[in-house]
Amino acid sequence: MDAYVVARYKASIADARRLGLIRTTFDFEPWVDRSFLDQALREEKLEGFWKPRALP
């Protein structure tokens, strides 16, 4: 997950709270674990293949 995806999840959580779909907000960051993706990209020598998306 890049910064763009994390930002989109955070915005979705805030919207869900604002619309009354959830009672409280929570921090999404601790749920993000890039270690498996980073290891796979390193093993396949694809670290620079994709460019991370810029934040809106």
All heavy atoms as atom14 arrays in JSON, in Angstrom:
{
  "sequence": "MDAYVVARYKASIADARRLGLIRTTFDFEPWVDRSFLDQALREEKLEGFWKPRALP",
  "atom14_mask": [
    [1, 1, 1, 1, 1, 1, 1, 1, 0, 0, 0, 0, 0, 0],
    [1, 1, 1, 1, 1, 1, 1, 1, 0, 0, 0, 0, 0, 0],
    [1, 1, 1, 1, 1, 0, 0, 0, 0, 0, 0, 0, 0, 0],
    [1, 1, 1, 1, 1, 1, 1, 1, 1, 1, 1, 1, 0, 0],
    [1, 1, 1, 1, 1, 1, 1, 0, 0, 0, 0, 0, 0, 0],
    [1, 1, 1, 1, 1, 1, 1, 0, 0, 0, 0, 0, 0, 0],
    [1, 1, 1, 1, 1, 0, 0, 0, 0, 0, 0, 0, 0, 0],
    [1, 1, 1, 1, 1, 1, 1, 1, 1, 1, 1, 0, 0, 0],
    [1, 1, 1, 1, 1, 1, 1, 1, 1, 1, 1, 1, 0, 0],
    [1, 1, 1, 1, 1, 1, 1, 1, 1, 0, 0, 0, 0, 0],
    [1, 1, 1, 1, 1, 0, 0, 0, 0, 0, 0, 0, 0, 0],
    [1, 1, 1, 1, 1, 1, 0, 0, 0, 0, 0, 0, 0, 0],
    [1, 1, 1, 1, 1, 1, 1, 1, 0, 0, 0, 0, 0, 0],
    [1, 1, 1, 1, 1, 0, 0, 0, 0, 0, 0, 0, 0, 0],
    [1, 1, 1, 1, 1, 1, 1, 1, 0, 0, 0, 0, 0, 0],
    [1, 1, 1, 1, 1, 0, 0, 0, 0, 0, 0, 0, 0, 0],
    [1, 1, 1, 1, 1, 1, 1, 1, 1, 1, 1, 0, 0, 0],
    [1, 1, 1, 1, 1, 1, 1, 1, 1, 1, 1, 0, 0, 0],
    [1, 1, 1, 1, 1, 1, 1, 1, 0, 0, 0, 0, 0, 0],
    [1, 1, 1, 1, 0, 0, 0, 0, 0, 0, 0, 0, 0, 0],
    [1, 1, 1, 1, 1, 1, 1, 1, 0, 0, 0, 0, 0, 0],
    [1, 1, 1, 1, 1, 1, 1, 1, 0, 0, 0, 0, 0, 0],
    [1, 1, 1, 1, 1, 1, 1, 1, 1, 1, 1, 0, 0, 0],
    [1, 1, 1, 1, 1, 1, 1, 0, 0, 0, 0, 0, 0, 0],
    [1, 1, 1, 1, 1, 1, 1, 0, 0, 0, 0, 0, 0, 0],
    [1, 1, 1, 1, 1, 1, 1, 1, 1, 1, 1, 0, 0, 0],
    [1, 1, 1, 1, 1, 1, 1, 1, 0, 0, 0, 0, 0, 0],
    [1, 1, 1, 1, 1, 1, 1, 1, 1, 1, 1, 0, 0, 0],
    [1, 1, 1, 1, 1, 1, 1, 1, 1, 0, 0, 0, 0, 0],
    [1, 1, 1, 1, 1, 1, 1, 0, 0, 0, 0, 0, 0, 0],
    [1, 1, 1, 1, 1, 1, 1, 1, 1, 1, 1, 1, 1, 1],
    [1, 1, 1, 1, 1, 1, 1, 0, 0, 0, 0, 0, 0, 0],
    [1, 1, 1, 1, 1, 1, 1, 1, 0, 0, 0, 0, 0, 0],
    [1, 1, 1, 1, 1, 1, 1, 1, 1, 1, 1, 0, 0, 0],
    [1, 1, 1, 1, 1, 1, 0, 0, 0, 0, 0, 0, 0, 0],
    [1, 1, 1, 1, 1, 1, 1, 1, 1, 1, 1, 0, 0, 0],
    [1, 1, 1, 1, 1, 1, 1, 1, 0, 0, 0, 0, 0, 0],
    [1, 1, 1, 1, 1, 1, 1, 1, 0, 0, 0, 0, 0, 0],
    [1, 1, 1, 1, 1, 1, 1, 1, 1, 0, 0, 0, 0, 0],
    [1, 1, 1, 1, 1, 0, 0, 0, 0, 0, 0, 0, 0, 0],
    [1, 1, 1, 1, 1, 1, 1, 1, 0, 0, 0, 0, 0, 0],
    [1, 1, 1, 1, 1, 1, 1, 1, 1, 1, 1, 0, 0, 0],
    [1, 1, 1, 1, 1, 1, 1, 1, 1, 0, 0, 0, 0, 0],
    [1, 1, 1, 1, 1, 1, 1, 1, 1, 0, 0, 0, 0, 0],
    [1, 1, 1, 1, 1, 1, 1, 1, 1, 0, 0, 0, 0, 0],
    [1, 1, 1, 1, 1, 1, 1, 1, 0, 0, 0, 0, 0, 0],
    [1, 1, 1, 1, 1, 1, 1, 1, 1, 0, 0, 0, 0, 0],
    [1, 1, 1, 1, 0, 0, 0, 0, 0, 0, 0, 0, 0, 0],
    [1, 1, 1, 1, 1, 1, 1, 1, 1, 1, 1, 0, 0, 0],
    [1, 1, 1, 1, 1, 1, 1, 1, 1, 1, 1, 1, 1, 1],
    [1, 1, 1, 1, 1, 1, 1, 1, 1, 0, 0, 0, 0, 0],
    [1, 1, 1, 1, 1, 1, 1, 0, 0, 0, 0, 0, 0, 0],
    [1, 1, 1, 1, 1, 1, 1, 1, 1, 1, 1, 0, 0, 0],
    [1, 1, 1, 1, 1, 0, 0, 0, 0, 0, 0, 0, 0, 0],
    [1, 1, 1, 1, 1, 1, 1, 1, 0, 0, 0, 0, 0, 0],
    [1, 1, 1, 1, 1, 1, 1, 0, 0, 0, 0, 0, 0, 0]
  ],
  "atom14_positions": [
    [[0.84, -1.18, 0.0], [0.0, 0.0, 0.0], [0.88, 1.24, 0.0], [1.77, 1.36, 0.82], [-0.88, 0.02, 1.23], [-1.95, -1.0, 1.25], [-3.08, -0.62, 2.58], [-4.21, -1.94, 2.37], [0.0, 0.0, 0.0], [0.0, 0.0, 0.0], [0.0, 0.0, 0.0], [0.0, 0.0, 0.0], [0.0, 0.0, 0.0], [0.0, 0.0, 0.0]],
    [[0.59, 2.12, -0.91], [1.34, 3.37, -0.94], [0.56, 4.45, -0.18], [-0.52, 4.21, 0.36], [1.65, 3.79, -2.37], [0.42, 4.0, -3.22], [-0.7, 3.96, -2.69], [0.58, 4.22, -4.43], [0.0, 0.0, 0.0], [0.0, 0.0, 0.0], [0.0, 0.0, 0.0], [0.0, 0.0, 0.0], [0.0, 0.0, 0.0], [0.0, 0.0, 0.0]],
    [[1.13, 5.63, -0.12], [0.53, 6.73, 0.64], [-0.85, 7.1, 0.11], [-1.74, 7.49, 0.88], [1.45, 7.94, 0.62], [0.0, 0.0, 0.0], [0.0, 0.0, 0.0], [0.0, 0.0, 0.0], [0.0, 0.0, 0.0], [0.0, 0.0, 0.0], [0.0, 0.0, 0.0], [0.0, 0.0, 0.0], [0.0, 0.0, 0.0], [0.0, 0.0, 0.0]],
    [[-1.05, 6.96, -1.18], [-2.35, 7.28, -1.78], [-3.44, 6.36, -1.24], [-4.52, 6.81, -0.84], [-2.27, 7.19, -3.3], [-3.6, 7.42, -3.98], [-4.07, 8.71, -4.18], [-4.38, 6.35, -4.4], [-5.3, 8.93, -4.8], [-5.61, 6.56, -5.0], [-6.06, 7.84, -5.2], [-7.28, 8.05, -5.78], [0.0, 0.0, 0.0], [0.0, 0.0, 0.0]],
    [[-3.18, 5.07, -1.22], [-4.17, 4.1, -0.74], [-4.48, 4.34, 0.74], [-5.64, 4.32, 1.15], [-3.69, 2.66, -0.99], [-4.62, 1.65, -0.35], [-3.55, 2.39, -2.47], [0.0, 0.0, 0.0], [0.0, 0.0, 0.0], [0.0, 0.0, 0.0], [0.0, 0.0, 0.0], [0.0, 0.0, 0.0], [0.0, 0.0, 0.0], [0.0, 0.0, 0.0]],
    [[-3.45, 4.58, 1.53], [-3.65, 4.84, 2.96], [-4.5, 6.1, 3.15], [-5.43, 6.12, 3.96], [-2.29, 4.97, 3.68], [-2.48, 5.43, 5.12], [-1.55, 3.64, 3.65], [0.0, 0.0, 0.0], [0.0, 0.0, 0.0], [0.0, 0.0, 0.0], [0.0, 0.0, 0.0], [0.0, 0.0, 0.0], [0.0, 0.0, 0.0], [0.0, 0.0, 0.0]],
    [[-4.24, 7.14, 2.38], [-5.02, 8.37, 2.47], [-6.48, 8.14, 2.1], [-7.38, 8.69, 2.72], [-4.41, 9.45, 1.59], [0.0, 0.0, 0.0], [0.0, 0.0, 0.0], [0.0, 0.0, 0.0], [0.0, 0.0, 0.0], [0.0, 0.0, 0.0], [0.0, 0.0, 0.0], [0.0, 0.0, 0.0], [0.0, 0.0, 0.0], [0.0, 0.0, 0.0]],
    [[-6.72, 7.32, 1.09], [-8.09, 7.02, 0.67], [-8.84, 6.25, 1.77], [-10.01, 6.52, 2.02], [-8.11, 6.21, -0.62], [-7.63, 6.98, -1.84], [-8.39, 8.29, -2.1], [-9.81, 8.09, -2.08], [-10.69, 8.96, -1.56], [-10.3, 10.09, -1.05], [-11.98, 8.69, -1.57], [0.0, 0.0, 0.0], [0.0, 0.0, 0.0], [0.0, 0.0, 0.0]],
    [[-8.16, 5.3, 2.42], [-8.8, 4.57, 3.52], [-9.12, 5.51, 4.68], [-10.19, 5.43, 5.28], [-7.94, 3.4, 3.99], [-8.2, 2.13, 3.24], [-7.35, 1.7, 2.23], [-9.29, 1.33, 3.55], [-7.58, 0.53, 1.54], [-9.54, 0.16, 2.87], [-8.68, -0.24, 1.86], [-8.93, -1.4, 1.18], [0.0, 0.0, 0.0], [0.0, 0.0, 0.0]],
    [[-8.2, 6.4, 5.0], [-8.43, 7.36, 6.08], [-9.62, 8.25, 5.75], [-10.46, 8.53, 6.62], [-7.18, 8.21, 6.31], [-6.08, 7.47, 7.02], [-4.91, 8.41, 7.27], [-3.83, 7.75, 8.06], [-2.73, 8.66, 8.36], [0.0, 0.0, 0.0], [0.0, 0.0, 0.0], [0.0, 0.0, 0.0], [0.0, 0.0, 0.0], [0.0, 0.0, 0.0]],
    [[-9.73, 8.71, 4.53], [-10.86, 9.55, 4.13], [-12.16, 8.76, 4.2], [-13.19, 9.3, 4.63], [-10.64, 10.08, 2.71], [0.0, 0.0, 0.0], [0.0, 0.0, 0.0], [0.0, 0.0, 0.0], [0.0, 0.0, 0.0], [0.0, 0.0, 0.0], [0.0, 0.0, 0.0], [0.0, 0.0, 0.0], [0.0, 0.0, 0.0], [0.0, 0.0, 0.0]],
    [[-12.13, 7.5, 3.82], [-13.33, 6.66, 3.88], [-13.78, 6.45, 5.32], [-14.98, 6.46, 5.61], [-13.06, 5.31, 3.22], [-12.83, 5.48, 1.85], [0.0, 0.0, 0.0], [0.0, 0.0, 0.0], [0.0, 0.0, 0.0], [0.0, 0.0, 0.0], [0.0, 0.0, 0.0], [0.0, 0.0, 0.0], [0.0, 0.0, 0.0], [0.0, 0.0, 0.0]],
    [[-12.82, 6.27, 6.23], [-13.15, 6.11, 7.64], [-13.79, 7.39, 8.18], [-14.8, 7.34, 8.89], [-11.9, 5.71, 8.44], [-11.44, 4.31, 8.04], [-12.16, 5.79, 9.95], [-10.05, 3.95, 8.52], [0.0, 0.0, 0.0], [0.0, 0.0, 0.0], [0.0, 0.0, 0.0], [0.0, 0.0, 0.0], [0.0, 0.0, 0.0], [0.0, 0.0, 0.0]],
    [[-13.22, 8.54, 7.83], [-13.77, 9.82, 8.27], [-15.18, 10.03, 7.71], [-16.08, 10.5, 8.43], [-12.85, 10.96, 7.86], [0.0, 0.0, 0.0], [0.0, 0.0, 0.0], [0.0, 0.0, 0.0], [0.0, 0.0, 0.0], [0.0, 0.0, 0.0], [0.0, 0.0, 0.0], [0.0, 0.0, 0.0], [0.0, 0.0, 0.0], [0.0, 0.0, 0.0]],
    [[-15.39, 9.68, 6.45], [-16.71, 9.81, 5.84], [-17.72, 8.89, 6.52], [-18.87, 9.27, 6.76], [-16.66, 9.52, 4.35], [-16.0, 10.61, 3.54], [-15.85, 11.74, 4.08], [-15.6, 10.33, 2.39], [0.0, 0.0, 0.0], [0.0, 0.0, 0.0], [0.0, 0.0, 0.0], [0.0, 0.0, 0.0], [0.0, 0.0, 0.0], [0.0, 0.0, 0.0]],
    [[-17.31, 7.67, 6.81], [-18.21, 6.72, 7.48], [-18.63, 7.25, 8.85], [-19.79, 7.12, 9.24], [-17.53, 5.36, 7.61], [0.0, 0.0, 0.0], [0.0, 0.0, 0.0], [0.0, 0.0, 0.0], [0.0, 0.0, 0.0], [0.0, 0.0, 0.0], [0.0, 0.0, 0.0], [0.0, 0.0, 0.0], [0.0, 0.0, 0.0], [0.0, 0.0, 0.0]],
    [[-17.72, 7.87, 9.56], [-18.05, 8.47, 10.87], [-18.99, 9.65, 10.68], [-19.99, 9.78, 11.39], [-16.77, 8.91, 11.58], [-16.99, 9.69, 12.84], [-17.69, 8.85, 13.9], [-17.9, 9.62, 15.1], [-19.09, 9.94, 15.58], [-20.18, 9.53, 14.97], [-19.21, 10.64, 16.67], [0.0, 0.0, 0.0], [0.0, 0.0, 0.0], [0.0, 0.0, 0.0]],
    [[-18.7, 10.5, 9.74], [-19.53, 11.69, 9.48], [-20.96, 11.3, 9.09], [-21.93, 11.95, 9.48], [-18.89, 12.53, 8.37], [-19.61, 13.82, 8.07], [-18.87, 14.63, 7.01], [-18.56, 13.89, 5.8], [-19.4, 13.67, 4.81], [-20.63, 14.12, 4.86], [-19.02, 13.0, 3.73], [0.0, 0.0, 0.0], [0.0, 0.0, 0.0], [0.0, 0.0, 0.0]],
    [[-21.1, 10.22, 8.35], [-22.41, 9.76, 7.9], [-23.12, 8.87, 8.91], [-24.24, 8.4, 8.66], [-22.27, 9.01, 6.57], [-21.77, 9.87, 5.4], [-21.44, 8.99, 4.21], [-22.78, 10.93, 5.04], [0.0, 0.0, 0.0], [0.0, 0.0, 0.0], [0.0, 0.0, 0.0], [0.0, 0.0, 0.0], [0.0, 0.0, 0.0], [0.0, 0.0, 0.0]],
    [[-22.46, 8.61, 10.04], [-23.08, 7.81, 11.09], [-23.04, 6.31, 10.84], [-23.79, 5.56, 11.46], [0.0, 0.0, 0.0], [0.0, 0.0, 0.0], [0.0, 0.0, 0.0], [0.0, 0.0, 0.0], [0.0, 0.0, 0.0], [0.0, 0.0, 0.0], [0.0, 0.0, 0.0], [0.0, 0.0, 0.0], [0.0, 0.0, 0.0], [0.0, 0.0, 0.0]],
    [[-22.18, 5.87, 9.94], [-22.08, 4.44, 9.65], [-21.23, 3.7, 10.69], [-21.4, 2.49, 10.86], [-21.49, 4.24, 8.25], [-22.32, 4.84, 7.11], [-21.58, 4.71, 5.8], [-23.69, 4.17, 7.04], [0.0, 0.0, 0.0], [0.0, 0.0, 0.0], [0.0, 0.0, 0.0], [0.0, 0.0, 0.0], [0.0, 0.0, 0.0], [0.0, 0.0, 0.0]],
    [[-20.33, 4.43, 11.34], [-19.54, 3.88, 12.44], [-19.6, 4.85, 13.61], [-19.83, 6.04, 13.41], [-18.08, 3.59, 12.03], [-17.39, 4.88, 11.53], [-18.0, 2.5, 10.97], [-15.91, 4.69, 11.21], [0.0, 0.0, 0.0], [0.0, 0.0, 0.0], [0.0, 0.0, 0.0], [0.0, 0.0, 0.0], [0.0, 0.0, 0.0], [0.0, 0.0, 0.0]],
    [[-19.43, 4.34, 14.82], [-19.55, 5.19, 16.0], [-18.3, 5.99, 16.29], [-18.36, 7.13, 16.72], [-19.89, 4.34, 17.22], [-21.25, 3.72, 17.13], [-21.54, 2.93, 18.36], [-22.81, 2.23, 18.19], [-23.27, 1.35, 19.02], [-22.59, 1.05, 20.11], [-24.42, 0.76, 18.79], [0.0, 0.0, 0.0], [0.0, 0.0, 0.0], [0.0, 0.0, 0.0]],
    [[-17.15, 5.38, 16.1], [-15.9, 6.07, 16.37], [-14.93, 5.83, 15.22], [-15.03, 4.84, 14.5], [-15.23, 5.57, 17.67], [-14.96, 4.17, 17.56], [-16.12, 5.82, 18.88], [0.0, 0.0, 0.0], [0.0, 0.0, 0.0], [0.0, 0.0, 0.0], [0.0, 0.0, 0.0], [0.0, 0.0, 0.0], [0.0, 0.0, 0.0], [0.0, 0.0, 0.0]],
    [[-13.98, 6.74, 15.09], [-12.95, 6.57, 14.08], [-11.81, 5.75, 14.68], [-11.77, 5.51, 15.88], [-12.41, 7.92, 13.58], [-11.86, 8.61, 14.69], [-13.51, 8.74, 12.94], [0.0, 0.0, 0.0], [0.0, 0.0, 0.0], [0.0, 0.0, 0.0], [0.0, 0.0, 0.0], [0.0, 0.0, 0.0], [0.0, 0.0, 0.0], [0.0, 0.0, 0.0]],
    [[-10.91, 5.33, 13.86], [-9.74, 4.59, 14.31], [-8.59, 4.88, 13.37], [-8.78, 5.37, 12.26], [-10.03, 3.08, 14.38], [-10.47, 2.49, 13.07], [-9.55, 1.93, 12.21], [-11.81, 2.5, 12.7], [-9.94, 1.38, 11.0], [-12.22, 1.96, 11.49], [-11.28, 1.4, 10.65], [0.0, 0.0, 0.0], [0.0, 0.0, 0.0], [0.0, 0.0, 0.0]],
    [[-7.39, 4.59, 13.84], [-6.19, 4.85, 13.05], [-5.93, 3.66, 12.14], [-5.78, 2.52, 12.6], [-5.0, 5.1, 13.98], [-3.76, 5.54, 13.23], [-3.89, 5.97, 12.06], [-2.67, 5.46, 13.82], [0.0, 0.0, 0.0], [0.0, 0.0, 0.0], [0.0, 0.0, 0.0], [0.0, 0.0, 0.0], [0.0, 0.0, 0.0], [0.0, 0.0, 0.0]],
    [[-5.87, 3.91, 10.86], [-5.67, 2.85, 9.87], [-4.2, 2.46, 9.74], [-3.89, 1.33, 9.37], [-6.22, 3.32, 8.51], [-6.08, 2.29, 7.43], [-6.88, 1.17, 7.42], [-5.16, 2.46, 6.42], [-6.75, 0.21, 6.43], [-5.02, 1.51, 5.43], [-5.83, 0.39, 5.43], [0.0, 0.0, 0.0], [0.0, 0.0, 0.0], [0.0, 0.0, 0.0]],
    [[-3.29, 3.37, 10.04], [-1.84, 3.14, 9.84], [-1.32, 1.84, 10.47], [-0.56, 1.12, 9.82], [-1.04, 4.32, 10.38], [-1.21, 5.59, 9.58], [-0.36, 5.62, 8.33], [0.58, 4.82, 8.2], [-0.65, 6.48, 7.49], [0.0, 0.0, 0.0], [0.0, 0.0, 0.0], [0.0, 0.0, 0.0], [0.0, 0.0, 0.0], [0.0, 0.0, 0.0]],
    [[-1.69, 1.5, 11.71], [-1.16, 0.25, 12.28], [-1.57, -1.01, 11.53], [-0.95, -2.05, 11.67], [-1.73, 0.23, 13.71], [-2.04, 1.65, 14.02], [-2.43, 2.27, 12.71], [0.0, 0.0, 0.0], [0.0, 0.0, 0.0], [0.0, 0.0, 0.0], [0.0, 0.0, 0.0], [0.0, 0.0, 0.0], [0.0, 0.0, 0.0], [0.0, 0.0, 0.0]],
    [[-2.61, -0.94, 10.72], [-3.07, -2.09, 9.96], [-2.24, -2.32, 8.7], [-2.32, -3.38, 8.09], [-4.52, -1.88, 9.55], [-5.48, -1.88, 10.69], [-5.42, -1.13, 11.82], [-6.65, -2.67, 10.8], [-6.48, -1.4, 12.62], [-7.26, -2.34, 12.03], [-7.25, -3.61, 9.98], [-8.44, -2.93, 12.44], [-8.43, -4.19, 10.41], [-9.01, -3.86, 11.62]],
    [[-1.46, -1.32, 8.31], [-0.68, -1.4, 7.07], [0.65, -2.09, 7.34], [1.43, -1.65, 8.17], [-0.44, 0.01, 6.5], [0.41, -0.06, 5.24], [-1.75, 0.72, 6.23], [0.0, 0.0, 0.0], [0.0, 0.0, 0.0], [0.0, 0.0, 0.0], [0.0, 0.0, 0.0], [0.0, 0.0, 0.0], [0.0, 0.0, 0.0], [0.0, 0.0, 0.0]],
    [[0.88, -3.19, 6.66], [2.15, -3.91, 6.79], [2.69, -4.17, 5.38], [2.22, -5.06, 4.67], [1.94, -5.23, 7.52], [3.22, -6.02, 7.72], [4.31, -5.49, 7.4], [3.14, -7.16, 8.2], [0.0, 0.0, 0.0], [0.0, 0.0, 0.0], [0.0, 0.0, 0.0], [0.0, 0.0, 0.0], [0.0, 0.0, 0.0], [0.0, 0.0, 0.0]],
    [[3.64, -3.37, 4.97], [4.21, -3.5, 3.63], [5.36, -4.5, 3.57], [5.92, -4.71, 2.51], [4.74, -2.13, 3.18], [3.68, -1.15, 2.83], [4.3, 0.07, 2.18], [5.31, -0.27, 1.21], [5.17, -0.17, -0.1], [4.04, 0.27, -0.59], [6.15, -0.49, -0.92], [0.0, 0.0, 0.0], [0.0, 0.0, 0.0], [0.0, 0.0, 0.0]],
    [[5.7, -5.13, 4.66], [6.89, -5.98, 4.69], [6.82, -7.13, 3.68], [7.8, -7.44, 3.02], [7.15, -6.52, 6.09], [6.09, -7.36, 6.51], [0.0, 0.0, 0.0], [0.0, 0.0, 0.0], [0.0, 0.0, 0.0], [0.0, 0.0, 0.0], [0.0, 0.0, 0.0], [0.0, 0.0, 0.0], [0.0, 0.0, 0.0], [0.0, 0.0, 0.0]],
    [[5.64, -7.75, 3.54], [5.51, -8.87, 2.61], [5.62, -8.39, 1.16], [6.28, -9.02, 0.33], [4.17, -9.58, 2.83], [4.03, -10.14, 4.21], [3.2, -9.53, 5.14], [4.73, -11.26, 4.6], [3.07, -10.03, 6.42], [4.62, -11.76, 5.88], [3.79, -11.14, 6.79], [0.0, 0.0, 0.0], [0.0, 0.0, 0.0], [0.0, 0.0, 0.0]],
    [[4.97, -7.28, 0.85], [5.06, -6.72, -0.49], [6.48, -6.29, -0.81], [7.02, -6.6, -1.88], [4.12, -5.52, -0.63], [4.2, -4.75, -1.94], [3.86, -5.65, -3.12], [3.29, -3.55, -1.89], [0.0, 0.0, 0.0], [0.0, 0.0, 0.0], [0.0, 0.0, 0.0], [0.0, 0.0, 0.0], [0.0, 0.0, 0.0], [0.0, 0.0, 0.0]],
    [[7.12, -5.58, 0.12], [8.49, -5.13, -0.11], [9.44, -6.3, -0.33], [10.31, -6.25, -1.19], [8.97, -4.28, 1.07], [8.27, -2.94, 1.14], [7.72, -2.5, 0.11], [8.27, -2.34, 2.22], [0.0, 0.0, 0.0], [0.0, 0.0, 0.0], [0.0, 0.0, 0.0], [0.0, 0.0, 0.0], [0.0, 0.0, 0.0], [0.0, 0.0, 0.0]],
    [[9.26, -7.38, 0.43], [10.12, -8.55, 0.28], [9.91, -9.2, -1.09], [10.87, -9.56, -1.77], [9.83, -9.58, 1.37], [10.68, -10.83, 1.26], [10.36, -11.85, 2.33], [9.62, -11.58, 3.25], [10.92, -13.03, 2.2], [0.0, 0.0, 0.0], [0.0, 0.0, 0.0], [0.0, 0.0, 0.0], [0.0, 0.0, 0.0], [0.0, 0.0, 0.0]],
    [[8.65, -9.34, -1.52], [8.37, -9.94, -2.82], [8.94, -9.09, -3.96], [9.53, -9.63, -4.9], [6.87, -10.11, -3.0], [0.0, 0.0, 0.0], [0.0, 0.0, 0.0], [0.0, 0.0, 0.0], [0.0, 0.0, 0.0], [0.0, 0.0, 0.0], [0.0, 0.0, 0.0], [0.0, 0.0, 0.0], [0.0, 0.0, 0.0], [0.0, 0.0, 0.0]],
    [[8.79, -7.78, -3.87], [9.35, -6.9, -4.9], [10.87, -6.99, -4.94], [11.47, -6.98, -6.01], [8.91, -5.45, -4.66], [7.42, -5.16, -4.86], [7.1, -3.74, -4.45], [7.01, -5.43, -6.29], [0.0, 0.0, 0.0], [0.0, 0.0, 0.0], [0.0, 0.0, 0.0], [0.0, 0.0, 0.0], [0.0, 0.0, 0.0], [0.0, 0.0, 0.0]],
    [[11.49, -7.08, -3.77], [12.95, -7.21, -3.7], [13.4, -8.52, -4.32], [14.35, -8.56, -5.11], [13.38, -7.13, -2.23], [14.74, -6.61, -2.0], [15.08, -6.32, -0.55], [14.34, -7.03, 0.47], [13.35, -6.5, 1.2], [12.97, -5.26, 1.02], [12.73, -7.22, 2.11], [0.0, 0.0, 0.0], [0.0, 0.0, 0.0], [0.0, 0.0, 0.0]],
    [[12.72, -9.63, -4.0], [13.1, -10.95, -4.53], [12.94, -11.02, -6.05], [13.73, -11.68, -6.72], [12.25, -12.04, -3.87], [12.61, -12.3, -2.43], [11.66, -13.26, -1.75], [10.73, -13.78, -2.41], [11.85, -13.51, -0.54], [0.0, 0.0, 0.0], [0.0, 0.0, 0.0], [0.0, 0.0, 0.0], [0.0, 0.0, 0.0], [0.0, 0.0, 0.0]],
    [[11.93, -10.34, -6.57], [11.69, -10.36, -8.01], [12.39, -9.22, -8.75], [12.2, -9.07, -9.96], [10.18, -10.3, -8.28], [9.4, -11.48, -7.73], [9.82, -12.79, -8.36], [10.09, -12.81, -9.57], [9.86, -13.8, -7.63], [0.0, 0.0, 0.0], [0.0, 0.0, 0.0], [0.0, 0.0, 0.0], [0.0, 0.0, 0.0], [0.0, 0.0, 0.0]],
    [[13.17, -8.42, -8.0], [13.91, -7.29, -8.56], [12.98, -6.31, -9.28], [13.24, -5.85, -10.39], [15.01, -7.79, -9.49], [16.06, -8.62, -8.75], [17.08, -9.18, -9.7], [18.13, -10.03, -9.04], [17.74, -10.93, -8.01], [0.0, 0.0, 0.0], [0.0, 0.0, 0.0], [0.0, 0.0, 0.0], [0.0, 0.0, 0.0], [0.0, 0.0, 0.0]],
    [[11.87, -5.99, -8.6], [10.88, -5.07, -9.15], [10.69, -3.83, -8.28], [9.67, -3.16, -8.36], [9.53, -5.79, -9.3], [9.47, -6.92, -10.31], [8.16, -7.67, -10.21], [9.68, -6.38, -11.72], [0.0, 0.0, 0.0], [0.0, 0.0, 0.0], [0.0, 0.0, 0.0], [0.0, 0.0, 0.0], [0.0, 0.0, 0.0], [0.0, 0.0, 0.0]],
    [[11.69, -3.5, -7.48], [11.54, -2.38, -6.53], [11.21, -1.06, -7.2], [10.42, -0.29, -6.71], [12.79, -2.22, -5.67], [12.97, -3.37, -4.71], [14.39, -3.85, -4.65], [15.07, -3.84, -5.69], [14.82, -4.25, -3.57], [0.0, 0.0, 0.0], [0.0, 0.0, 0.0], [0.0, 0.0, 0.0], [0.0, 0.0, 0.0], [0.0, 0.0, 0.0]],
    [[11.78, -0.77, -8.35], [11.53, 0.5, -9.01], [10.59, 0.4, -10.2], [10.47, 1.34, -10.97], [0.0, 0.0, 0.0], [0.0, 0.0, 0.0], [0.0, 0.0, 0.0], [0.0, 0.0, 0.0], [0.0, 0.0, 0.0], [0.0, 0.0, 0.0], [0.0, 0.0, 0.0], [0.0, 0.0, 0.0], [0.0, 0.0, 0.0], [0.0, 0.0, 0.0]],
    [[9.93, -0.73, -10.35], [9.09, -0.96, -11.53], [7.86, -0.07, -11.55], [7.5, 0.48, -12.57], [8.68, -2.43, -11.58], [8.06, -2.83, -12.88], [8.82, -3.03, -14.01], [6.68, -3.0, -12.98], [8.25, -3.4, -15.22], [6.09, -3.37, -14.17], [6.88, -3.57, -15.29], [0.0, 0.0, 0.0], [0.0, 0.0, 0.0], [0.0, 0.0, 0.0]],
    [[7.18, 0.06, -10.39], [6.0, 0.9, -10.28], [6.33, 2.15, -9.5], [7.04, 2.12, -8.51], [4.87, 0.18, -9.54], [4.31, -0.97, -10.29], [3.41, -0.93, -11.31], [4.63, -2.35, -10.1], [3.14, -2.2, -11.76], [3.87, -3.09, -11.03], [5.47, -3.04, -9.24], [3.93, -4.46, -11.12], [5.52, -4.41, -9.33], [4.77, -5.11, -10.26]],
    [[5.77, 3.26, -9.94], [5.95, 4.52, -9.22], [4.77, 4.69, -8.25], [3.63, 4.48, -8.63], [5.97, 5.7, -10.19], [7.17, 5.69, -11.11], [7.12, 6.87, -12.04], [8.29, 6.8, -13.0], [8.26, 7.89, -13.98], [0.0, 0.0, 0.0], [0.0, 0.0, 0.0], [0.0, 0.0, 0.0], [0.0, 0.0, 0.0], [0.0, 0.0, 0.0]],
    [[5.06, 5.08, -7.01], [3.94, 5.32, -6.07], [3.1, 6.48, -6.57], [3.59, 7.43, -7.18], [4.66, 5.71, -4.76], [6.07, 5.26, -4.92], [6.35, 5.24, -6.39], [0.0, 0.0, 0.0], [0.0, 0.0, 0.0], [0.0, 0.0, 0.0], [0.0, 0.0, 0.0], [0.0, 0.0, 0.0], [0.0, 0.0, 0.0], [0.0, 0.0, 0.0]],
    [[1.8, 6.38, -6.32], [0.89, 7.46, -6.72], [1.04, 8.64, -5.78], [1.23, 8.47, -4.6], [-0.55, 6.97, -6.69], [-0.81, 5.91, -7.74], [-2.23, 5.51, -7.74], [-3.04, 6.58, -8.32], [-4.34, 6.47, -8.52], [-4.97, 5.38, -8.17], [-5.01, 7.47, -9.02], [0.0, 0.0, 0.0], [0.0, 0.0, 0.0], [0.0, 0.0, 0.0]],
    [[0.94, 9.81, -6.32], [1.01, 11.03, -5.51], [-0.29, 11.23, -4.76], [-1.36, 10.81, -5.22], [1.29, 12.23, -6.39], [0.0, 0.0, 0.0], [0.0, 0.0, 0.0], [0.0, 0.0, 0.0], [0.0, 0.0, 0.0], [0.0, 0.0, 0.0], [0.0, 0.0, 0.0], [0.0, 0.0, 0.0], [0.0, 0.0, 0.0], [0.0, 0.0, 0.0]],
    [[-0.2, 11.86, -3.63], [-1.4, 12.17, -2.86], [-2.2, 13.24, -3.57], [-1.64, 14.14, -4.17], [-1.03, 12.64, -1.45], [-0.39, 11.59, -0.56], [0.03, 12.22, 0.76], [-1.37, 10.46, -0.28], [0.0, 0.0, 0.0], [0.0, 0.0, 0.0], [0.0, 0.0, 0.0], [0.0, 0.0, 0.0], [0.0, 0.0, 0.0], [0.0, 0.0, 0.0]],
    [[-3.53, 13.14, -3.49], [-4.36, 14.15, -4.18], [-4.28, 15.49, -3.5], [-3.93, 15.68, -2.44], [-5.77, 13.58, -4.1], [-5.74, 12.5, -3.1], [-4.31, 12.11, -2.89], [0.0, 0.0, 0.0], [0.0, 0.0, 0.0], [0.0, 0.0, 0.0], [0.0, 0.0, 0.0], [0.0, 0.0, 0.0], [0.0, 0.0, 0.0], [0.0, 0.0, 0.0]]
  ]
}
